[in-house]
Amino acid sequence: MTSVLYTDISSLVTNDQGLELGLLGELKDAALVIENGHISWLGSAKEAPDADQKVSLEGSSVIPGFVDSHAHLVFAGNRAEEFAARMNGENYTAGGIRNTVSATRSASDEELDENIATLAIEMYRSGITTFETKSGYGLNVFDETRSVRLAAQHTEDVTFLGAHVIPEEYAGRTDEYVQLVCGEMLESCAPYSKWIDVFCEIGAFDYDQAKVILQAGIANDLQPRIHANQLSASRAVELAVELDCASADHLSHLTDKDIDLLANSNTVATLLPGAEFSTRSEYPDASRLFAAGITVALATDCNPGSSFTTSMPFCIALAVREMKFTVEQAIWSATMGGAKALRRDDVGQLAVGKSADFVVLNAPSYLHLAYRPGVDLISETVIAGTSIHRSNK
């Protein structure tokens, strides 16, 4: 197979702490070689080996591709008016999800698939090379099944989220809906899914209901993750740790007990700054998590109601400005942190043998992702050695 040498890289973020070059394992004046979709060499440009092809990046910087471990791409319609209402002072509740459920149920497979593809392309343009996506806007057996089936055509990290909210037709019959999710719906969706998720929150599913749902998924060979503590403090983090969830997501309201639980677990704390931005909510303080030694991920939470963004650079800028991340912590969390939240060791890092998923920045350093918010700095996105997006620059 053809080998390609990328050279003249001013700054190469590897996330390889074995290099003893800080959190990001940053190499200066670097180069890397890709072959068979994987990295076969990286190091100083002066020591680069010969390759079949040579590409000069002319002083640009390179980082690992972003890994978005939390997104909701299977839906129809939009909720722009709901967003405008919140900006006019109305409080956010989960009720708007039901509006998207209605639109999603009415959409054709072709319409849903086109929307997933459109949003995935936006993600690639923002430097995301790996993404997870969930169901959760069907909330019946037929529409949840087609949601995960369509999602599986776009990513291997598909999450069954039949337990997003209680659909209107089950109002006042939550236990019956839980039985449906754990029974016929799970049986139908499991073949297309890798993960199971639940929204453990007031107005959705409580600790006991969430536990039953996640345990049913585990019994069907799905790996658990959880929406936790978005709107209020609850026992969701406790449940995440108890069931060894790969990730507890949102975490806008954390107690000291929650911090201690996460610090002594394998569960990644995934923060979603786009949700706080779009709901005008208070941002969580990530410095508490880092100080406790907790693994942190950043994700877009792309969804039509509370975080309609596919831009990881935007989320990085928010995390640094509003959540007390350092720039280095934000970059790591959006790459390696996301990989850990998906329990993947093939992405999120640039090292020999890893997938050649990387992003070329039209900037001399990764610092510019936070330093120049709102500016498109993604020059090229490469997945498994194949360029899938190039800017017009």
C-alpha positions in Angstrom: 0.0 0.0 0.0 1.0 3.6 -0.6 2.7 5.4 2.3 2.3 9.2 2.7 4.6 11.5 4.6 3.0 14.7 6.1 5.8 17.1 7.0 6.4 20.7 7.9 4.0 20.5 10.8 4.7 23.3 13.2 2.8 21.7 16.1 1.7 18.0 16.3 -0.5 17.1 19.2 -0.3 13.3 19.8 -2.0 12.8 23.2 0.8 10.4 23.9 1.9 11.1 27.5 4.5 8.4 27.2 6.5 11.0 25.3 6.8 13.0 28.5 5.8 16.2 26.7 2.9 17.3 28.8 -0.8 16.4 28.6 -0.9 16.7 24.8 2.4 15.1 23.9 3.1 18.0 21.6 5.9 17.7 19.0 7.3 20.8 17.3 8.6 20.8 13.7 7.2 17.4 13.2 6.1 14.9 10.6 4.0 11.7 10.4 3.7 8.8 8.0 0.4 7.0 7.3 0.1 3.6 5.7 -2.8 1.3 5.4 -5.0 3.8 7.1 -2.8 3.8 10.2 0.1 5.8 11.5 3.4 4.0 10.8 5.8 6.7 12.1 5.9 10.1 13.7 8.5 12.3 15.1 10.9 15.2 14.1 10.6 16.3 10.5 14.4 16.2 10.3 14.3 12.4 11.0 11.3 11.5 8.8 11.7 8.4 6.6 11.1 8.3 2.9 7.6 7.6 1.7 5.8 7.0 -1.6 4.2 10.5 -1.4 5.1 13.6 0.5 2.8 16.4 1.6 4.0 19.7 3.0 1.6 21.2 5.5 3.6 24.5 5.3 3.7 25.3 9.0 0.2 24.3 9.9 -0.6 22.4 13.1 -2.1 18.9 13.4 -4.2 17.4 16.2 -6.0 14.1 16.6 -9.5 14.0 15.1 -12.2 15.1 17.5 -14.2 12.2 19.1 -17.8 13.3 19.7 -19.2 10.8 22.3 -22.6 12.3 22.7 -25.0 13.4 19.9 -28.6 13.0 18.8 -28.6 13.0 15.0 -31.7 10.9 14.2 -34.6 13.4 14.1 -36.8 15.6 11.9 -37.8 19.2 12.2 -36.3 21.9 14.3 -37.1 23.9 17.5 -35.9 27.3 16.6 -38.9 29.0 18.1 -38.4 27.1 21.4 -34.8 28.4 21.4 -36.0 32.0 20.8 -38.5 31.7 23.6 -35.7 30.6 26.0 -33.6 33.5 25.0 -36.6 35.7 25.9 -36.5 34.4 29.4 -38.5 31.1 29.5 -37.0 28.2 31.4 -35.8 25.0 29.6 -37.7 21.8 30.3 -37.5 18.4 28.6 -41.1 18.8 27.2 -39.8 20.1 23.9 -38.5 16.6 23.1 -42.0 15.5 22.4 -42.3 18.0 19.6 -39.3 16.4 17.9 -40.8 13.0 18.5 -43.9 14.0 16.6 -41.9 15.3 13.6 -39.6 12.2 13.6 -42.4 9.8 13.6 -43.9 11.5 10.6 -40.7 11.6 8.6 -39.7 9.0 6.0 -36.6 6.9 6.3 -35.1 8.9 3.5 -35.7 12.2 5.3 -34.1 10.9 8.5 -31.2 9.4 6.7 -30.5 12.6 4.8 -30.5 14.6 8.0 -28.0 12.2 9.7 -25.8 12.5 6.6 -26.0 16.3 6.5 -25.1 16.6 10.2 -22.3 14.1 9.8 -20.8 16.1 7.0 -21.0 19.2 9.2 -19.2 17.3 11.9 -16.4 16.3 9.5 -16.0 19.9 8.5 -15.6 20.8 12.2 -12.8 18.2 12.6 -14.9 15.4 14.2 -13.7 12.1 12.9 -15.6 9.7 15.2 -19.1 10.3 16.5 -21.7 8.5 18.6 -25.4 9.0 17.9 -28.5 8.0 19.8 -32.1 7.2 19.0 -34.7 8.7 21.4 -37.1 10.6 19.1 -39.2 7.6 18.1 -40.3 6.3 21.5 -42.2 3.4 20.0 -40.9 0.0 18.7 -41.1 0.9 15.0 -39.6 4.3 15.1 -36.9 3.5 17.7 -35.9 0.5 15.6 -35.6 2.4 12.4 -33.7 5.2 14.2 -30.9 2.8 15.3 -31.0 0.9 12.0 -30.4 4.2 10.1 -27.8 5.4 12.5 -25.8 2.2 12.1 -25.2 3.1 8.5 -23.2 6.1 9.6 -21.4 5.1 12.8 -20.4 2.0 14.7 -21.2 3.8 18.0 -25.0 3.7 18.0 -26.9 4.2 21.3 -30.4 2.9 22.0 -32.2 5.7 23.9 -35.8 4.5 24.1 -35.7 5.9 27.6 -35.4 9.6 26.6 -38.7 10.8 28.0 -42.2 9.3 28.5 -44.2 9.6 25.2 -47.5 11.3 25.4 -49.5 8.1 24.8 -48.0 6.7 28.0 -48.6 9.7 30.2 -49.4 8.4 33.7 -48.2 4.9 32.8 -44.5 5.2 33.2 -44.0 1.7 34.5 -45.8 0.3 31.4 -43.5 2.3 29.2 -40.4 1.0 31.1 -41.6 -2.5 30.5 -42.0 -1.8 26.8 -38.4 -0.3 26.6 -37.0 -3.3 28.5 -38.9 -5.8 26.4 -40.1 -5.6 22.8 -38.3 -2.3 22.1 -34.9 -3.4 23.4 -35.2 -6.7 21.6 -35.9 -5.0 18.3 -33.2 -2.3 18.7 -30.3 -4.3 20.3 -29.1 -5.8 17.0 -28.3 -2.4 15.6 -26.9 -0.9 18.8 -23.7 -0.9 20.8 -24.8 1.2 23.8 -27.9 1.8 25.9 -28.7 5.2 27.5 -31.3 6.7 29.8 -32.3 10.2 30.7 -32.3 9.9 34.5 -33.9 13.2 35.5 -37.0 14.8 37.0 -39.7 14.5 34.3 -38.1 11.6 32.7 -36.9 8.4 34.6 -35.9 8.1 38.2 -33.1 6.1 39.7 -35.1 2.8 40.0 -36.6 3.0 36.5 -33.2 3.9 35.0 -31.5 1.1 36.8 -34.0 -1.5 35.4 -33.6 -0.1 31.9 -29.8 -0.1 31.9 -29.7 -3.6 33.5 -32.0 -4.9 30.7 -29.6 -3.5 28.2 -26.6 -5.0 29.8 -28.3 -8.4 29.8 -28.7 -7.9 26.1 -24.9 -7.2 25.6 -25.3 -3.4 25.3 -22.9 -1.2 27.2 -24.4 1.4 29.5 -24.1 5.2 29.5 -26.4 7.8 31.2 -27.7 11.3 31.0 -27.0 12.5 34.5 -27.7 15.6 36.6 -28.5 18.0 33.8 -31.4 19.7 35.4 -30.9 18.8 39.1 -28.7 16.8 41.4 -29.9 13.2 41.6 -28.8 9.7 42.1 -27.8 9.4 38.4 -24.1 9.6 39.1 -24.4 6.9 41.8 -26.2 4.7 39.3 -23.5 5.4 36.6 -20.8 4.2 38.9 -22.8 1.3 40.3 -23.3 -0.1 36.8 -19.9 0.9 35.4 -21.3 3.2 32.8 -18.8 4.2 30.2 -19.9 7.8 30.6 -22.1 10.1 32.7 -23.2 13.0 30.6 -24.2 16.6 31.3 -23.3 16.8 35.0 -24.4 20.3 35.4 -25.3 19.8 39.0 -22.7 17.8 40.9 -22.4 17.3 44.7 -19.1 16.6 46.5 -20.4 13.0 46.8 -20.8 12.8 43.0 -17.2 14.0 42.6 -15.9 11.3 45.0 -17.9 8.6 43.3 -16.6 9.5 39.8 -13.0 9.8 41.1 -13.1 6.2 42.2 -14.7 4.8 39.1 -14.1 4.0 35.4 -16.9 6.3 34.4 -15.9 9.3 32.2 -17.5 12.7 33.0 -18.8 14.1 29.8 -19.5 17.8 29.7 -21.7 19.4 27.0 -21.2 23.2 27.0 -23.5 23.6 24.0 -26.4 22.6 26.2 -25.7 25.3 28.8 -25.2 27.8 26.0 -28.5 27.0 24.3 -30.5 26.8 27.5 -28.9 29.8 29.2 -28.1 27.6 32.1 -25.2 27.8 34.6 -22.0 26.1 33.4 -20.5 23.3 35.5 -17.0 23.9 36.9 -14.7 21.4 35.2 -11.8 22.4 37.5 -13.5 20.4 40.3 -13.4 17.3 38.1 -9.8 17.7 37.0 -8.7 18.4 40.5 -10.2 15.1 41.6 -8.4 13.2 38.8 -11.6 12.4 36.9 -11.4 11.6 33.2 -13.3 14.3 31.3 -14.7 14.3 27.8 -16.2 17.2 25.8 -19.0 16.5 23.3 -21.4 18.6 21.1 -24.7 17.1 22.3 -26.0 18.0 18.8 -29.8 17.9 19.0 -32.6 20.1 17.7 -33.7 21.3 21.1 -31.0 22.2 23.5 -27.7 22.1 21.6 -28.1 22.4 17.8 -24.4 22.6 17.0 -22.0 20.2 15.3 -18.9 22.4 16.0 -16.4 20.9 18.4 -14.2 24.0 18.1 -17.2 26.1 19.4 -17.6 23.7 22.3 -13.9 23.9 23.1 -14.0 27.7 23.2 -17.0 27.6 25.5 -15.3 25.1 27.8 -12.3 27.3 28.1 -14.2 30.5 28.6 -17.1 29.3 30.7 -16.2 25.9 32.3 -12.7 26.6 33.6 -10.9 24.2 31.3 -7.3 25.1 30.3 -6.9 25.0 26.5 -4.9 21.8 26.8 -7.6 20.1 28.9 -10.2 21.1 26.4 -8.3 19.7 23.4 -7.5 16.5 25.3 -11.1 16.1 26.4 -12.5 16.6 22.9 -10.1 14.0 21.5 -8.7 11.4 24.0 -11.5 12.1 26.5 -14.1 11.3 23.9 -12.4 8.1 22.9 -12.3 7.0 26.6 -16.0 7.8 26.9 -16.6 5.4 24.0 -14.1 2.9 25.4 -12.1 3.0 22.2 -8.3 2.8 22.0 -7.9 3.1 18.3 -8.8 6.8 18.0 -8.2 10.1 20.0 -4.4 9.7 19.9 -1.8 9.9 17.2 0.7 7.1 17.7 2.2 4.2 15.8 -0.5 1.7 15.1 -3.4 4.0 15.8 -6.0 5.0 13.1 -4.8 7.9 11.0 -7.6 10.2 12.1 -6.3 13.8 12.3 -7.1 17.4 11.6 -5.0 20.0 9.9 -5.5 23.4 11.4 -5.0 26.6 9.5 -3.1 27.9 12.5 0.4 27.5 14.0 -1.0 26.0 17.2 -3.9 24.2 18.8 -4.3 27.3 21.1 -6.0 29.1 18.2 -9.1 26.9 18.6 -10.0 28.7 21.8 -8.1 31.9 21.0 -10.1 32.5 17.8 -13.7 31.5 18.6 -16.1 31.3 15.7 -13.4 31.2 13.1 -13.2 28.2 10.8 -9.7 26.9 11.3 -10.2 23.4 10.0 -8.1 23.1 6.9 -8.4 19.4 6.4 -10.0 16.4 8.1 -8.5 12.9 7.6 -10.1 9.6 8.6 -8.1 6.4 8.4 -5.7 8.1 6.1 -8.3 9.4 3.7 -9.0 13.1 3.3 -12.7 13.6 3.6 -12.8 17.4 3.9 -10.6 20.2 2.7 -11.4 23.9 3.2 -11.4 26.3 0.3 -8.3 28.1 1.6 
